[in-house]
Amino acid sequence: MKVAGVFAFILLFNSCISFSDKRVKLSREYYAWSMEGGSDMQIYYWAYDEYNIGMFGPRVYAAGVDSSFIIAKKHPKRDGKIEKRTTLFYIIPLKQKVSKEGEKNYYGPYMEMEFNEMRKQLGVRQDLRFTINL
């Protein structure tokens, strides 16, 4: 009986602390994805059966999407810790051909003032907001 009780406790404990994938669809081929329930959220391009391209992360925590762009913001990781006092911004154009080299598919990282300037240059709508919390 003690063995069954210990086994039941181990199963219950493991189910409480297990990490799960978190995947949020942003557009037809772009996803925010984390293997640790959100703590390492990254943006990926999913080309179905062909290939997957990691764009940027971790810790992407908000995004906005329309038919032409994805905007995202993240807190960078320094020395293994998330630096919440710093926010970096990114822009992904959805209507350009996707390169297999992830860093060629987006603009950024930017601080907020640079991001707002690049938004204007690229024609990102001003009413596109960070409405997706990740």
Buried (B, 14 or more C-beta within 10 A) or exposed (E): EEEEEEEEEEEEEEEEEEEEEBEBEBBEBBBBBBBEEBEBBBBBBBEEEEEEBEBBBBBBBBBBBBEBBBBBBBBBBEEEEBBEEEBBBBBBBBEEEBEEEBEEBBBBBBEEEBBEEBBEEEEBEEEBEBEBEB
